[in-house]
Amino acid sequence: MNHEKLTGVANIAYSTILLITGILFYILFPVKEIGSNYSILVISPGWVPVNILAMIATVFGIIGSIGIYAKQVDKSKYLSLIGFVFIIFGLVMKVSATSWEFSIWPAILQNNPTNTLLTESLIFKNTGILSYYAVFTLFFMIGYIVFGIGSLKAKLFPKWASILLIIGAPAYSILLSIPPFGLVGLVLYCVSIFGYGLSLFNSKKEGI
């Protein structure tokens, strides 16, 4: 199996696992409480496994992005490079954020169940944490929008997948905590990544 097929599998795995975890997030957790009592989400039985799955998915996303970049960079050099750099920074920061969400937040509540950082969602009023989330969300959006434009220019991936990526990535990022809009954005984004993955997997290029 050549590198394009492998990264195609990574994109398919990323989009599939992310979609599953996203749906579980809306089903299992009271999303509307994020801004008022985040601890309700953190103490939920499924919080840790769902976030671990999301982190694994994001790692697949990093690998998959490398394959997309390698495929189209010769046809859209600067757009692909700029998009790729932003995506990698955004996804790596997302892995970091997810890791503390399933490890540090539960540990805080285990030792102090009434900690107002979580029971009153004060963590989202902290300048440092807010800035971190804002930066990786911005990187994520800009990266995929530019990447999608690069794909349209390169004409190596399905046009529909590129268009969905340009629309879905910002919709997913901005509307994540606002059901059902966040779910719609998630579906658009995941379907687009799945399309990229299938295209890479079905590549006729010989293995290396």
Backbone hydrogen bonds in HBPLUS format (Angstrom, degrees):
<---DONOR---> <-ACCEPTOR-->    atom                        ^
c    i                          cat <-CA-CA->   ^        H-A-AA   ^      H-
h    n   atom  resd res      DA  || num        DHA   H-A  angle D-A-AA Bond
n    s   type  num  typ     dist DA aas  dist angle  dist       angle   num
A0006-LEU N   A0002-ASN O   3.07 MM   4  6.37 157.9  2.12 152.0 159.0     1
A0007-THR N   A0003-HIS O   2.94 MM   4  6.10 162.2  1.97 146.5 150.8     2
A0008-GLY N   A0004-GLU O   2.81 MM   4  5.95 135.7  2.01 136.9 150.5     3
A0009-VAL N   A0005-LYS O   2.89 MM   4  6.20 151.4  1.97 146.8 152.9     4
A0010-ALA N   A0006-LEU O   3.00 MM   4  6.33 150.1  2.09 140.8 149.5     5
A0011-ASN N   A0007-THR O   2.98 MM   4  6.23 152.8  2.05 141.8 147.6     6
A0012-ILE N   A0008-GLY O   2.97 MM   4  6.24 156.8  2.02 148.3 155.0     7
A0013-ALA N   A0009-VAL O   2.80 MM   4  6.01 161.1  1.84 152.0 157.3     8
A0014-TYR N   A0010-ALA O   2.83 MM   4  5.97 159.4  1.87 145.7 152.1     9
A0015-SER N   A0011-ASN O   2.96 MM   4  6.09 175.3  1.96 151.4 152.4    10
A0016-THR N   A0012-ILE O   3.01 MM   4  6.05 159.8  2.05 145.8 151.9    11
A0017-ILE N   A0013-ALA O   2.90 MM   4  5.92 171.9  1.91 154.3 157.1    12
A0018-LEU N   A0014-TYR O   2.90 MM   4  5.86 160.9  1.94 149.9 156.3    13
A0019-LEU N   A0015-SER O   3.04 MM   4  6.01 153.9  2.11 136.9 143.8    14
A0020-ILE N   A0016-THR O   3.04 MM   4  6.28 160.4  2.08 147.8 153.2    15
A0021-THR N   A0017-ILE O   2.87 MM   4  6.11 169.0  1.88 155.8 158.6    16
A0022-GLY N   A0018-LEU O   2.82 MM   4  5.90 151.3  1.90 143.6 152.5    17
A0023-ILE N   A0019-LEU O   2.94 MM   4  6.15 159.4  1.98 149.3 153.9    18
A0024-LEU N   A0020-ILE O   2.92 MM   4  6.16 163.2  1.95 151.5 156.7    19
A0025-PHE N   A0021-THR O   2.82 MM   4  5.96 146.8  1.93 141.6 150.9    20
A0026-TYR N   A0022-GLY O   3.24 MM   4  6.58 152.6  2.32 144.8 149.8    21
A0027-ILE N   A0023-ILE O   3.00 MM   4  6.25 146.3  2.12 145.9 156.2    22
A0028-LEU N   A0024-LEU O   2.72 MM   4  5.66 174.3  1.73 158.3 160.1    23
A0029-PHE N   A0025-PHE O   3.22 MM   4  5.66 152.9  2.29 132.4 139.2    24
A0031-VAL N   A0029-PHE O   2.91 MM   2  5.62 121.3  2.26 113.0  96.4    25
A0033-GLU N   A0030-PRO O   2.89 MM   3  5.71 164.1  1.92 126.6 132.0    26
A0034-ILE N   A0031-VAL O   3.13 MM   3  5.68 170.9  2.14 120.7 122.8    27
A0036-SER N   A0033-GLU O   2.99 MM   3  5.19 147.5  2.10 107.4 117.5    28
A0037-ASN N   A0033-GLU O   2.75 MM   4  5.25 154.3  1.81 145.1 154.2    29
A0040-ILE N   A0037-ASN O   3.28 MM   3  6.08 154.6  2.35 118.9 123.3    30
A0038-TYR N   A0118-LEU O   2.92 MM  80  5.11 110.5  2.41 169.3 166.9    31
A0041-LEU N   A0038-TYR O   3.08 MM   3  5.58 132.3  2.31 109.6 120.5    32
A0042-VAL N   A0038-TYR O   3.23 MM   4  6.57 162.4  2.26 148.6 153.5    33
A0039-SER N   A0118-LEU O   3.11 MM  79  4.93 137.4  2.30 116.1 113.6    34
A0043-ILE N   A0039-SER O   2.94 MM   4  6.04 155.8  2.00 155.3 158.4    35
A0044-SER N   A0041-LEU O   3.14 MM   3  5.34 152.2  2.22 104.7 113.3    36
A0047-TRP N   A0044-SER O   3.08 MM   3  5.46 166.5  2.10 119.7 124.0    37
A0050-VAL N   A0046-GLY O   3.04 MM   4  5.93 162.6  2.07 155.9 161.3    38
A0051-ASN N   A0047-TRP O   3.11 MM   4  6.17 158.5  2.16 146.2 152.1    39
A0052-ILE N   A0048-VAL O   2.91 MM   4  6.11 151.7  1.99 154.1 162.8    40
A0053-LEU N   A0049-PRO O   2.98 MM   4  6.16 159.3  2.02 146.3 151.4    41
A0054-ALA N   A0050-VAL O   2.98 MM   4  6.23 150.6  2.07 140.3 148.9    42
A0055-MET N   A0051-ASN O   2.93 MM   4  6.16 148.5  2.03 142.1 149.9    43
A0056-ILE N   A0052-ILE O   2.96 MM   4  6.26 159.4  2.00 151.3 156.6    44
A0057-ALA N   A0053-LEU O   2.88 MM   4  6.11 158.7  1.92 148.8 155.1    45
A0058-THR N   A0054-ALA O   3.01 MM   4  6.25 152.4  2.09 141.7 148.5    46
A0059-VAL N   A0055-MET O   3.09 MM   4  6.42 148.0  2.19 146.5 154.5    47
A0060-PHE N   A0056-ILE O   3.13 MM   4  6.52 155.9  2.19 149.5 155.6    48
A0061-GLY N   A0057-ALA O   2.89 MM   4  6.25 141.8  2.04 140.6 152.7    49
A0062-ILE N   A0058-THR O   2.96 MM   4  6.35 143.7  2.09 145.5 153.8    50
A0063-ILE N   A0059-VAL O   3.19 MM   4  6.55 162.8  2.22 150.0 153.4    51
A0064-GLY N   A0060-PHE O   2.80 MM   4  6.01 160.9  1.83 151.7 157.9    52
A0065-SER N   A0061-GLY O   2.91 MM   4  6.03 149.7  2.00 143.1 150.4    53
A0066-ILE N   A0062-ILE O   3.33 MM   4  6.64 145.0  2.46 142.0 149.7    54
A0066-ILE N   A0063-ILE O   3.20 MM   3  5.37 127.6  2.49  98.5 111.2    55
A0067-GLY N   A0064-GLY O   3.10 MM   3  5.24 120.1  2.48  97.6 111.6    56
A0068-ILE N   A0064-GLY O   3.14 MM   4  6.53 156.2  2.20 151.0 157.1    57
A0069-TYR N   A0065-SER O   2.93 MM   4  6.09 166.9  1.94 151.0 154.9    58
A0070-ALA N   A0066-ILE O   2.92 MM   4  6.07 164.6  1.95 148.5 152.9    59
A0071-LYS N   A0067-GLY O   3.06 MM   4  6.16 146.4  2.18 141.1 149.6    60
A0072-GLN N   A0068-ILE O   3.15 MM   4  6.40 157.0  2.21 153.1 157.6    61
A0073-VAL N   A0069-TYR O   2.92 MM   4  5.56 137.8  2.10 156.8 162.8    62
A0075-LYS N   A0072-GLN O   3.00 MM   3  5.45 139.2  2.17 112.2 123.6    63
A0076-SER N   A0072-GLN O   3.05 MM   4  6.23 139.9  2.21 154.9 167.0    64
A0080-SER N   A0076-SER O   2.91 MM   4  5.78 159.2  1.95 155.4 162.3    65
A0081-LEU N   A0077-LYS O   2.96 MM   4  6.07 157.9  2.01 146.8 153.5    66
A0082-ILE N   A0078-TYR O   2.94 MM   4  6.02 173.4  1.94 152.9 155.0    67
A0083-GLY N   A0079-LEU O   2.96 MM   4  5.98 165.3  1.98 146.5 151.4    68
A0084-PHE N   A0080-SER O   2.85 MM   4  5.85 157.9  1.89 144.6 151.3    69
A0085-VAL N   A0081-LEU O   2.99 MM   4  6.17 166.3  2.01 153.8 156.6    70
A0086-PHE N   A0082-ILE O   3.15 MM   4  6.35 168.8  2.16 153.3 156.1    71
A0087-ILE N   A0083-GLY O   2.90 MM   4  6.06 158.8  1.95 149.6 156.3    72
A0088-ILE N   A0084-PHE O   2.90 MM   4  6.07 169.7  1.91 157.6 159.6    73
A0089-PHE N   A0085-VAL O   3.09 MM   4  6.26 169.6  2.10 151.0 154.0    74
A0090-GLY N   A0086-PHE O   2.89 MM   4  6.02 162.1  1.93 148.1 154.0    75
A0091-LEU N   A0087-ILE O   2.79 MM   4  5.97 165.2  1.81 159.4 162.7    76
A0092-VAL N   A0088-ILE O   2.92 MM   4  5.97 162.8  1.95 151.4 156.4    77
A0093-MET N   A0089-PHE O   3.01 MM   4  6.11 159.9  2.06 147.0 152.7    78
A0094-LYS N   A0090-GLY O   2.94 MM   4  6.12 140.9  2.09 136.6 148.2    79
A0095-VAL N   A0091-LEU O   2.92 MM   4  6.22 151.0  2.00 147.3 153.9    80
A0096-SER N   A0092-VAL O   3.13 MM   4  6.42 159.1  2.17 146.2 151.2    81
A0097-ALA N   A0093-MET O   2.96 MM   4  6.21 160.8  1.99 146.9 151.9    82
A0098-THR N   A0094-LYS O   2.88 MM   4  6.04 163.6  1.91 152.4 156.8    83
A0099-SER N   A0095-VAL O   2.98 MM   4  6.14 151.2  2.07 145.8 153.6    84
A0100-TRP N   A0096-SER O   3.27 MM   4  6.66 151.9  2.36 149.5 155.1    85
A0101-GLU N   A0097-ALA O   3.06 MM   4  6.28 141.2  2.22 142.2 153.7    86
A0102-PHE N   A0098-THR O   3.18 MM   4  6.48 146.2  2.30 150.7 156.2    87
A0104-ILE N   A0100-TRP O   2.89 MM   4  4.82 126.0  2.19 112.0 127.9    88
A0105-TRP N   A0100-TRP O   3.13 MM   5  6.56 159.3  2.17 169.6 175.0    89
A0107-ALA N   A0103-SER O   3.33 MM   4  6.30 149.0  2.43 133.0 141.7    90
A0108-ILE N   A0104-ILE O   2.91 MM   4  6.17 152.0  1.99 155.3 162.7    91
A0109-LEU N   A0105-TRP O   3.20 MM   4  6.53 161.0  2.24 153.2 157.1    92
A0110-GLN N   A0106-PRO O   2.86 MM   4  6.04 145.2  1.98 144.7 155.1    93
A0111-ASN N   A0107-ALA O   3.18 MM   4  6.36 152.3  2.26 145.1 150.3    94
A0112-ASN N   A0108-ILE O   2.85 MM   4  5.94 140.2  2.00 142.0 154.7    95
A0115-ASN N   A0112-ASN O   3.01 MM   3  5.46 159.3  2.05 127.6 126.6    96
A0118-LEU N   A0115-ASN O   3.14 MM   3  6.02 150.5  2.23 122.1 126.7    97
A0119-THR N   A0115-ASN O   2.98 MM   4  6.08 175.6  1.99 155.3 153.9    98
A0120-GLU N   A0116-THR O   3.15 MM   4  4.98 149.6  2.25 113.6 120.3    99
A0122-LEU N   A0117-LEU O   2.92 MM   5  4.43 106.0  2.48 101.5 119.4   100
A0123-ILE N   A0117-LEU O   2.98 MM   6  5.10 150.0  2.07 145.7 136.1   101
A0121-SER N   A0118-LEU O   3.14 MM   3  4.54 160.2  2.18  93.4  99.2   102
A0124-PHE N   A0121-SER O   3.19 MM   3  5.88 153.4  2.26 114.0 120.0   103
A0125-LYS N   A0122-LEU O   2.86 MM   3  5.08 159.9  1.90 110.7 115.4   104
A0126-ASN N   A0123-ILE O   3.33 MM   3  5.24 161.6  2.36  97.8 102.8   105
A0130-LEU N   A0126-ASN O   2.87 MM   4  5.96 169.0  1.88 161.4 165.2   106
A0131-SER N   A0127-THR O   2.87 MM   4  5.89 155.1  1.94 142.9 150.2   107
A0132-TYR N   A0128-GLY O   2.97 MM   4  6.19 153.9  2.04 143.9 151.1   108
A0133-TYR N   A0129-ILE O   3.00 MM   4  6.28 171.7  2.01 159.9 160.0   109
A0134-ALA N   A0130-LEU O   2.86 MM   4  6.00 157.9  1.91 147.2 154.4   110
A0135-VAL N   A0131-SER O   2.85 MM   4  5.98 157.6  1.90 149.8 155.1   111
A0136-PHE N   A0132-TYR O   3.07 MM   4  6.37 173.3  2.07 159.5 160.1   112
A0137-THR N   A0133-TYR O   2.98 MM   4  6.02 150.5  2.07 143.6 152.3   113
A0138-LEU N   A0134-ALA O   2.90 MM   4  6.01 156.1  1.96 144.1 150.9   114
A0139-PHE N   A0135-VAL O   2.87 MM   4  6.08 164.9  1.89 155.3 159.4   115
A0140-PHE N   A0136-PHE O   2.94 MM   4  5.95 157.9  1.99 137.4 143.9   116
A0141-MET N   A0137-THR O   2.95 MM   4  6.19 166.6  1.97 150.8 153.6   117
A0142-ILE N   A0138-LEU O   2.91 MM   4  6.02 171.5  1.91 159.4 160.0   118
A0143-GLY N   A0139-PHE O   2.83 MM   4  5.70 159.2  1.87 145.7 152.9   119
A0144-TYR N   A0140-PHE O   3.12 MM   4  6.24 168.7  2.13 148.8 151.3   120
A0145-ILE N   A0141-MET O   2.97 MM   4  6.10 158.7  2.01 155.1 161.6   121
A0146-VAL N   A0142-ILE O   2.97 MM   4  6.07 173.2  1.97 155.8 157.9   122
A0147-PHE N   A0143-GLY O   2.85 MM   4  5.92 153.6  1.92 143.3 152.1   123
A0148-GLY N   A0144-TYR O   2.80 MM   4  5.84 156.5  1.86 140.5 146.6   124
A0149-ILE N   A0145-ILE O   3.00 MM   4  6.30 155.1  2.06 147.1 153.7   125
A0150-GLY N   A0146-VAL O   2.87 MM   4  6.13 153.9  1.94 146.5 154.3   126
A0151-SER N   A0147-PHE O   2.86 MM   4  6.20 143.8  1.99 144.1 154.7   127
A0152-LEU N   A0148-GLY O   3.00 MM   4  6.34 151.6  2.08 145.7 152.8   128
A0153-LYS N   A0149-ILE O   3.04 MM   4  6.34 151.3  2.13 145.1 152.8   129
A0154-ALA N   A0150-GLY O   2.86 MM   4  6.08 154.9  1.93 146.3 153.6   130
A0155-LYS N   A0151-SER O   2.88 MM   4  5.94 149.4  1.98 148.8 155.6   131
A0161-ALA N   A0158-PRO O   3.09 MM   3  5.35 124.2  2.41 101.7 115.2   132
A0162-SER N   A0158-PRO O   3.25 MM   4  6.65 155.3  2.31 151.5 157.9   133
A0163-ILE N   A0159-LYS O   3.01 MM   4  6.29 161.0  2.05 154.3 159.2   134
A0164-LEU N   A0160-TRP O   2.93 MM   4  6.07 163.2  1.95 146.9 152.0   135
A0165-LEU N   A0161-ALA O   2.94 MM   4  6.07 145.0  2.07 139.1 148.9   136
A0166-ILE N   A0162-SER O   3.04 MM   4  6.31 157.7  2.09 148.0 152.8   137
A0167-ILE N   A0163-ILE O   3.06 MM   4  6.34 149.4  2.16 147.0 155.3   138
A0168-GLY N   A0164-LEU O   2.54 MM   4  5.41 159.9  1.58 148.2 156.0   139
A0169-ALA N   A0165-LEU O   3.08 MM   4  5.65 168.3  2.10 138.5 142.0   140
A0171-ALA N   A0167-ILE O   3.31 MM   4  6.36 157.1  2.36 145.6 152.1   141
A0172-TYR N   A0168-GLY O   2.80 MM   4  5.85 161.9  1.84 154.6 159.0   142
A0173-SER N   A0169-ALA O   3.03 MM   4  6.16 159.5  2.07 147.0 152.9   143
A0174-ILE N   A0170-PRO O   2.91 MM   4  5.92 173.3  1.92 153.6 155.5   144
A0175-LEU N   A0171-ALA O   3.03 MM   4  5.71 156.9  2.09 140.0 147.2   145
A0178-ILE N   A0175-LEU O   2.93 MM   3  5.24 163.9  1.96 123.3 124.6   146
A0181-PHE N   A0178-ILE O   2.91 MM   3  5.79 108.8  2.43 138.0 144.9   147
A0182-GLY N   A0178-ILE O   3.02 MM   4  5.40 157.5  2.07 125.0 131.0   148
A0183-LEU N   A0180-PRO O   3.10 MM   3  5.28 120.4  2.47  99.0 113.6   149
A0184-VAL N   A0180-PRO O   3.08 MM   4  6.45 151.5  2.16 151.3 159.5   150
A0185-GLY N   A0181-PHE O   2.99 MM   4  6.32 162.2  2.03 152.8 157.0   151
A0186-LEU N   A0182-GLY O   2.89 MM   4  6.10 153.6  1.96 143.6 151.4   152
A0187-VAL N   A0183-LEU O   2.93 MM   4  6.16 159.9  1.97 148.8 153.2   153
A0188-LEU N   A0184-VAL O   3.02 MM   4  6.29 165.8  2.04 153.5 157.0   154
A0189-TYR N   A0185-GLY O   2.95 MM   4  6.12 165.8  1.97 151.4 155.5   155
A0190-CYS N   A0186-LEU O   2.85 MM   4  6.00 169.0  1.86 155.4 158.6   156
A0191-VAL N   A0187-VAL O   2.88 MM   4  5.94 161.3  1.91 151.4 156.6   157
A0192-SER N   A0188-LEU O   3.07 MM   4  6.22 153.8  2.14 143.3 150.3   158
A0193-ILE N   A0189-TYR O   3.04 MM   4  6.36 161.7  2.08 152.5 156.9   159
A0194-PHE N   A0190-CYS O   2.87 MM   4  6.02 154.8  1.93 146.4 154.1   160
A0195-GLY N   A0191-VAL O   2.95 MM   4  6.17 148.1  2.05 141.8 150.0   161
A0196-TYR N   A0192-SER O   3.03 MM   4  6.42 152.3  2.11 147.9 155.0   162
A0197-GLY N   A0193-ILE O   2.88 MM   4  6.13 158.3  1.93 148.2 154.7   163
A0198-LEU N   A0194-PHE O   2.88 MM   4  6.18 158.1  1.93 151.9 156.8   164
A0199-SER N   A0195-GLY O   3.04 MM   4  6.21 158.8  2.09 144.3 150.3   165
A0200-LEU N   A0196-TYR O   2.98 MM   4  6.28 159.5  2.02 153.1 157.9   166
A0201-PHE N   A0197-GLY O   2.87 MM   4  6.05 161.2  1.91 150.1 156.1   167
A0202-ASN N   A0198-LEU O   2.87 MM   4  5.97 149.7  1.96 148.0 155.4   168
A0203-SER N   A0200-LEU O   3.12 MM   3  5.14 160.8  2.16 105.0 109.4   169
